[in-house]
Amino acid sequence: MLDGIKAIGWSVGVDYDIITLSIDPRDTVAAAAEKKAAMVGSYGRPEAAKGWHFLVGDEQNISRVASAIGWKYHYDERQGQYAHPSAITLLKPNARVARYLYGIEFSPQDLKLGLLEASEGKSISTVERIVLYCYHYDPQDRKYSLVAMHLMQLGGGVTLVLLSGFLGVLWLGDRKKSRKDGQKPSSPPTGTTALQMPS
């Protein structure tokens, strides 16, 4: 995840926050502080210290938080460690789950699109809205994929706007030329035809 968030243009602690929660009740506050210092140091942006939270807790509270976000895990006695899915959870501003991103590595594109989706359109540019419209998360492939239908709709809309603008420019040019020549501007045919015979 660290490699992915380094590559997107937004900064932890400025544009979004990260909460790293240990599911092991044996972890201590000192261990969390040490891990935070290492991760913020590797991230290389000091402002992340105020927006990257490393949390520990007792078994009951950890279980409550994990349950609230739909995170399943269990302790494997034989291996002496916790088994859990390899994923991150993206939350909306109201703290509801927006998306789960699965995998061990997270591409910058998937992280950015996931954060855009989680933001629910708050403080994003028009270009980012268009990008978000064209991409949707595919749980089968576990990544954001281009939606061809949305891309074609967007292309059709752009073509219609450009064509309308081009025809509008031609029509205005015709009106100006007609006024300059002292003629009444031509109007589109209405379905009746007048035929004048020579005298």
N, C-alpha and C positions, 0 to 999 in steps of 0.2 A: 504494500500500500504506500509506503514511504516513497518509493521510486515514482509511483503514479502521481502522488500529490505534489511532488517537486516539479513535475512537468506541466501541470496546469497553471494558468495565469493567476489564479486566486491564492490568497494566503490564509492559512489557519490563524485564527485570532483576529482577523480583519474581516474576511468575507464569510467565513463559516467556522464552526467549532468541531472538535473531535472529542469524543468521550471513549476512553479505553478502560473497560471494566474487567478486572480479573474475576474469573469464575472459581478460583481456588481460594477458599477461606483462610488458608494458611499464609497467603501473601500478606506482607506488612506494608504499612504506610511508608516506611523507609525504603523498602524494595520498589514501591511504586514511584517514589520521588527520584530514585536512582535511574529507573527506566525512563522516566519523563525527561530527565536531564540528558540522557543519551540520545533519545529520539529527537528532541528539540535541537540538540547540537548537530545531529546528522541532517536534519531538515535544513538548517542553516539560516533560519529567519527568526530572530529573537522575539518578534511579536507573537510567535506561536505559543510562547510560554503562558500567555494569559488565556489562550483559546484551546489548549490541548489539555484535557483533564484526565488524569490517571486515578482510577478509583478502586478501592478494595472494600470488603465488607464481610459480615458474617454470612453463614450459609443461608439463613432465612432471607436476608435482604437481597443477596445475590440471586436467589431463586425467584424472588418477586420481580426484580428488574428483568431477568431473562424471560420469565413468563409473560410479562407485559409486552415485550417486543417479539414474542414468538420464537425465542432462541432455545433450542433443545440441546442438552448436553447430559452426560452421565460420567460417573467415576468408574474407571476400569480397574478393579482390584488387582487383577493379574499383572497389568503393566504399571500400576501405581501412578496413573495419570488420568486426566480428564479427556474424554472423547467428545468432539464437537464438530459441527460443520465448518468448512473453510469458507467464510463469507463475512461481509460487512453489512451493516444495516444503516440505511439512510433515512433520516427522520425529517418530517415537515416542520415548519415553524411552530405548529401546534403540538409537537412531540408525537404525532402519529407516524406509523411506519409508512414511508413512501416507496421503498424498494429494497430488496436484498440483492447484493452483487456477490456472486459465487466465484470461487477460485482461490488460487494462491497468489497469483499476480493480477493486478488490476490496471488495465490500460488507462492512460490519461484521458482518452476520449470517453471511455465508459464512466470514469469518475466524474468528469465534467458534465456529461449528459445526465448522470444520476443526480448530481447536485442541482442542475438546472430544473430537473423534474421535481425534486424535493422542495425547491424554493417556491413552487406553485406560481411562477411568473412574477414574483416580487423582485424588483430591481434588476431586471435583465433587459438587454438591448433587443431591438427588432430583429437583428441578425440572429441572435441567440434563440429568439422565439421561433424563427423560421427553421433553424437547425433542429430544434426540439420537435417541431411539427413533422420533420422528415425522418426522424429516427425513433424507434421504439425498442424497448428491451425485449429480447427473445430469450425466455427462460430455458429453451432447449439448447441454444448455442451459448447461453450464459454471457451474452454481450449485447450491446445496442447494435441494431442493424437498420440499414436504410429501407424505408418503406416505399416501394416503387409507386404505388397508387398515389400516395401523398406527394411524391416528387412530380408525378405527371400532372396532378391537379395544380401544383404550384407553377409548373412550366406553362400549363394552359392559361392560368391567370395572368402570368407575366406577358405571354404572347398577346392575349386580348387587350391588355393595357397598352402595349407598344403599338399594336395595330390601330386601336382607337386613337391614340395620339397622332400617329402618322396620317390617318384619314382626316383628323381634325385640322392638322396643319395644312393639308391640301385644300380643304374646304375654306379655311380662312384666307389662304392665298388667292383662291378663285374669287372670293367676295371682294377682296382689296382690288384685284385687277379689274373686276366689273365696275366698281365705284370709280376707279381711275379713268376708265373708258367712258363713263357717263351712262352705262347701261344698268338696267335692273339685274341684280344677281340672279343667275339661273336657279330654278328650284327643281326639286326632283319631280319626275312625272307622276301624275295622279291617276292615270288609267284612262283619261279621255285624250283624244288626239285632235288637234285643230289643223286643218289642211287649207292653205291659202293658194288660190289659183292665180296665175299671172294674168294681168289685165292687158 
